[in-house]
Each structure stands twice: as C-alpha cells, then as structure tokens.
C-alpha cells in the first residue's frame, strides 16, 4: 500500500527540516566536558549556535549552552542537542564545528560553506 501524497495544507504545517550541520567527535567531547566542568543543568546542555551582526566581516558566531525555545530548530549531532534560531538557520546550513588542541591553537573551529569571506581570526564572516 503506497502512502497518500500530502496536500498543500499538510505540507505547510510540517516542521521545517533541521539544517544540515555537524559537530565533530572532538567538538562533542569538549562540549560534554565543558558542560560537566561548569555544572550546566541537563535542560540547558543544548549548544546554541547563533549569529550577531558585527565582527570584521559582517556576522560573528555565538556559541554557548542554553535552553531551547519555540523559535528554535533543534537537532542532535554526536550526542549533543544543538539549537539554532530559525532566523539564522540558512546562514549556518552545512556548517561544521570542530575542536582543535595543538601547540599553535586551541578552541572551536567553524567551517561554514555559506561564508563568502572570513576575517583573519576566523570568528566572523560575510554571507
């Protein structure tokens, strides 16, 4: 038995798909460690990824632990619940968050295929 095609009304009330987004295993491990170290309550152990206007290139990233709201898209990557404001989702589509810990640098490293250009520090971009 085949599924009945959805009507336009049914399609319009479907929840939007979560953006394609990925945390690496290293980023997830560091986030779990930070949440433990900082005693973040379970309900607030969501990684919020947001944007703010500013930085050298136009937009800068905001990462932090937060509760989910009704305005958010929510999905899981590497065992971490990620929340993104629907308004920012298109500029973050395809993004990868990694954590590097080398002699030269330590911290979260963001790769965003929507960035037309990035600043030298890698913390802001132009979309």
C-alpha positions in Angstrom: 0.0 0.0 0.0 1.5 3.3 -1.1 1.5 6.5 1.0 -1.1 9.1 0.1 0.6 12.3 -1.2 0.4 15.2 1.2 -1.9 18.1 0.4 -0.6 21.7 0.3 -2.2 22.3 3.7 -0.4 19.3 5.3 2.9 20.4 3.8 2.6 23.9 5.1 2.2 22.7 8.7 5.1 20.4 8.6 8.0 21.4 10.8 11.0 22.7 8.8 13.8 20.3 8.5 16.8 20.7 10.7 19.7 22.4 9.0 22.5 20.2 7.8 25.0 20.8 10.4 27.7 18.7 12.0 29.8 18.6 15.2 33.0 16.6 15.0 33.6 13.9 17.7 36.4 16.2 19.1 33.9 19.2 19.4 31.3 17.0 21.0 33.7 15.6 23.5 34.9 19.1 24.5 31.3 20.4 24.8 30.4 17.4 27.1 33.5 18.1 29.2 32.7 21.8 29.5 29.1 21.1 30.5 30.3 18.9 33.3 33.1 21.3 34.4 30.6 24.2 34.5 27.8 22.2 36.1 25.4 23.2 33.4 21.9 21.8 34.3 20.6 19.0 32.0 17.9 21.2 30.5 20.4 23.8 29.4 23.0 21.5 27.9 22.0 22.4 24.4 24.6 24.0 22.2 23.1 27.2 20.9 24.7 28.4 17.7 23.7 31.9 16.7 24.8 34.9 14.8 25.2 38.6 15.6 25.8 41.5 13.3 29.4 42.6 13.9 33.0 41.4 13.8 35.4 42.4 11.0 33.4 40.7 8.2 29.7 41.3 8.9 28.5 38.4 11.1 30.1 36.8 14.1 29.3 33.4 15.6 27.8 32.9 19.1 28.3 29.5 20.8 27.0 28.7 24.3 24.9 26.5 26.4 21.2 27.4 26.5 17.6 26.2 26.8 15.6 25.6 23.6 12.8 28.0 22.7 9.8 27.8 20.4 11.7 29.9 17.8 14.5 27.3 17.5 15.2 24.4 15.2 16.6 21.6 17.3 18.6 18.5 16.3 21.3 16.2 17.5 24.8 15.8 16.4 27.4 13.4 18.0 25.1 13.1 21.1 24.8 16.9 21.6 21.5 18.6 21.3 22.0 21.7 19.0 19.6 24.6 18.9 19.5 27.3 16.2 17.2 30.2 15.9 15.1 29.7 12.7 16.2 33.1 11.5 19.8 32.1 11.4 19.5 28.6 10.0 20.0 29.4 6.3 23.3 31.2 7.0 24.5 28.1 9.1 23.4 25.4 6.6 26.2 22.9 6.1 28.4 24.2 8.9 30.9 22.0 10.7 32.2 22.8 14.2 35.4 21.1 15.3 37.6 21.4 18.3 41.4 21.7 17.9 44.0 21.4 20.6 47.5 21.8 19.1 50.7 23.7 20.0 49.6 26.6 17.7 45.9 26.9 18.6 43.2 25.7 20.9 39.5 26.2 20.5 36.4 25.6 18.4 37.0 25.9 14.7 34.0 26.7 12.4 33.8 25.8 8.8 30.8 27.5 7.1 30.2 26.9 3.4 27.9 30.0 3.3 30.7 32.3 4.1 31.7 34.4 1.1 34.7 35.6 3.0 36.0 35.3 6.6 38.2 37.5 8.7 41.8 36.5 9.6 40.8 35.3 13.1 38.0 33.1 11.6 35.4 34.3 14.1 33.4 36.4 11.7 32.2 36.1 8.1 30.4 37.7 5.2 27.3 35.9 3.9 
